[in-house]
């Protein structure tokens, strides 16, 4: 694990979310003493973890956090996306089915983002790493989960994770389906899948999936007797979903957001995307 001083210095824009591991690796390799202006107890934990016998002597929480990092699978992606929201560690732990000490250890060692959530440029560039600027590069659904967690907030993240991993929708959301629950859930799932596919499609085959989902949504709404626009069925659905993200970010679980009227929109929407504020809410440019 190689690194440069800009990867761990406190005021560096390039400071990595895993800066403690990089700093610990540098100290071990170069035999550098501790610097009180940089190092803390978690850098010491990282140093012990990086030694050959480190994982076997680490605490249970640190060992589980390290296993999540090394595996680099859905559990890690979900945890990192949750850490990009404003949820406290204990709520993140509940959402990820982990113990709170594991969440804290993972954050401190591998994904230290909470102190900089107000710095959107840094978060998008070094923590999310998948956004409209780079056409949602990176592995999916990891990238879109983290983007939704940061830009849309915890409620939007819960919906996207549930839909893209074929899990049950959050209970607070299912409780809002009162007229025709089966139709309403199917419609929301299709809108979510369509929006994610439209944001991340890069190949002809992926574009075909976007069009197929658009047609499925169109047919579902026509069969339900809704007044559906016959042209450009894709864009209103994506616009409605993206517009709802800003509302979801500020709505408590027991008072879900109301449906947002359908709007024509561009898929990229750089100027209208909800932006996080220091208070944990969102704003629009």
Helices and strands as residue ranges (DSSP letters): G 5-7, H 19-30, H 41-50, H 54-57, H 60-71, H 74-83, H 89-96, H 100-110, G 114-116, H 120-122, I 123-128, G 132-134, H 142-152, H 154-164, H 171-174, H 181-200, H 204-223, H 233-248, E 275-276, E 282-283
